[in-house]
Amino acid sequence: MPRGRLRIYLGAAPGVGKTYAMLCEGRRGQERGRDVVVGFVETHGRARTATLLEGMEIVPRRTLVYRGATFTELDVDAVIARRPKIALIDELAHTNVPGSRNVKRWEDIEEILDAGIDVISTVNIQHLESLNDVVQQITGIPQRETVPDEVVRRADQIELVDMSPEALRRRMAHGNVYAPEKVDAALSNYFRVGNLTALRELALLWAAGKVDEQLDRYRADHGIEGTWEARERVVVALTGGPEGDTLVRRAARIAARTTGADLLAVHVTNSDGLTGGDPANLARQRTLVESMGGTYHQVIGDDIPRALLDFARGVNATQLVLGASRRGRFAQIFSRGVGVETTAHSGSIDVHMITHEEAKKGRTRSQRSRAALTRKRRLIGWAVAVLGMPSLTAALSPFRDVISLPSEILFFLCLVIGVALIGGTGPAITAAVGGSLLLNWYFTPPIGEFTISDPQNLFALVVFVLVAVAVSWIVDLAARRTREAAHASADAEVLATLAGHMLRGDAALPSLLGRMRETFGLASVTLLERRPGTGSMPDDQTDPDAWRIIATTGGTPCTSPSAADTDVMIDENLVLAARGRLLAAADRRVLEAFAAEIAVALRQKRLQEEAEQARPLAEADRMRTALLAAVSHDLRTPLASAKAAVDSLRSTEIDWSPEDREELLATADESLGRLDRLVANLLDMSRLQAGVLGVALQPVALEEVVPRAIDDLGPLRERVDGDISIELPEIVADPALLERVLANLMANAVRYSPPGERVLITASRHREHVEIRVIDRGPGIPPEAHERVFMPFQRLGDRDSHAGVGLGLALSRGLVEAMGGTLAPDETPGGGLTMILTMPISSGAVTV
């Protein structure tokens, strides 16, 4: 029986319309005469979804009792017994009630598919196993119901149900997704615009990856080798030379011209695993590629043009970037070069030949040791060659009349091969020439003369010498390659360790210097920096006063570059000085890689130090700006009100009634009270700036602070509703400052809310923070003006020229940031403004 086909509707979040789309497809199937049943669909109380279920055949569910409660689940046996053509089964990642036959619903669906029944199901992107931790990091909510990615990828058809975050939030606000009492909480937590945007991007990227897999499978199944330009993919070929940086940047600019283009870098190594490029250059260029959003690849191939084109076609690349040849014109006469060969066979792939400063300068080869074999082996080889040939001659001379010349040549050839295996080319060639002379004198007629009467004997001696030379050359080459491979393997291991060292965050200078000292077996490694004002003269390399030690490890540090056994000039002012032994030229590449990483670590360290130094200055500047805003603006409002009331009372032209006098006195009293509180706050902030007023950060319970802040509003408190759960954790804040900020935010919210509308203050936990929301139903603020309201002299529409803004939003943000929190505006669903105050959760009292 053929297996059924699985179709999945994939969504970014609940409410995008997956179940609705599945039911619509089921109804279309019914209209086409197909047998469709509903195996399991959860409407979640959505009226439009429930309407689609009307008139459709629904397979009864199984009833299970667990811990005294009754649950219903998909009845797999009933669906299989009914044997429809298509079964609609919602929520692929659902976990079944304990006691069910399968733990997960996708396992139930596998049984139904095995029975030959087609299934249409739904799943959200956050339920994919591979994205579980990513979704938790974005939303702060762990997903306990997951489905293996492979189950979804095996689906015969995946359809993305997409909806913009704004549209989904409107659906939520209109009550089309959740019940009205759950809407505000959902919009304030999981269904925030940022969360929905990130989840939507995950869904689109995952679906795009699935489409790429399907395209690659189709091209493979149909034997299509040509490039299909479904997406721009730019491949840059790297040789490990210094021109690679230029090529990577040029390729990145080419890729940036097309939205969504991919950048891939590839390096081709020989089939023996040895790379002809500089590992330090390749490591740096790999970092450069990845910093530009690209990927680095390494492939093996002796035919470089073919390997490049095979890789480009394999990734469906549309453009290939190559560097202009570094070979001279004479070399190009005998070989067209990689660029010309690649272009000739590129087909539909566009090839870009990029000029660079290294073009036609000729190739540079690392100068390894010329001797492939050790000195001991070469000495033994010379000894065997010098002593072995006369000994063999003496041993064979008595049997001259018994053994034929070809046999004697074979004995000498065996000895020459032995010399080649032991000592390499030099001893072997010497043994071959000496052996041929000995054979000519002692064993080739006429005996005792350096002449050969039989031409065949001459041919045999020539072959003897050629074989000896060939064998010795092969042995020497194999030994050389073995040494190169061992050295390259050691270099690769060191570079891999260094890369892992940086990826793990172990970028501290002493750690890197210690790693370098251990790698090369040095006595000490020191990073020196030129002292400011000493210039850059050749003779200052020996002057200790011209240099200062940044970091060192090991024994006695070097105080100047000349005191080092090996030094690497990082730039004009930085030198890496090593003491202990001289390093070979072949080690320079790895040494320079260490130097580059150490320079990066030093730069990161100094940037962190500068950031730490700038942070207090930035905070002081923000507070000073807010303070000036309050002085210039907030003081004016209560002063003007109090002055107007007092001037009116002093006027002799008007006979005020007792009620009017009482009202004017109340106005003056209220204005002077506001002025007194404001001056106290400003004095506190001045003391804070002067460093004589501490911000007492301590664990604070919101259920204690919020009621006090509401009481501070006076008559306005009747228009504020508080919804603070006692289960919320304590936050770290200064209780007095937090109370002032909350009172100010609530007063602003009440001021701009329409008559009869109430202001709501809520709080909820989000990972390691608590968000306090002050929600009003006023006219709101356009998104482009959200940051402008925190600037001095800003009021909503400047409608009321006499109403101040309390401490001012600028000062409120300054106070919040001084306590380690953030203050940001957001739109209230249905209209209005929500001020979001985010504070860290307490782990103990702290005083700054």
Order of alpha helices (4+ residues) and beta strands (2+ residues): beta-alpha-beta-alpha-beta-beta-alpha-beta-alpha-beta-alpha-alpha-beta-alpha-alpha-alpha-beta-alpha-beta-alpha-beta-alpha-beta-alpha-alpha-beta-alpha-alpha-alpha-alpha-alpha-beta-beta-beta-beta-alpha-alpha-alpha-beta-alpha-beta-beta-alpha-beta-beta-alpha-beta-beta
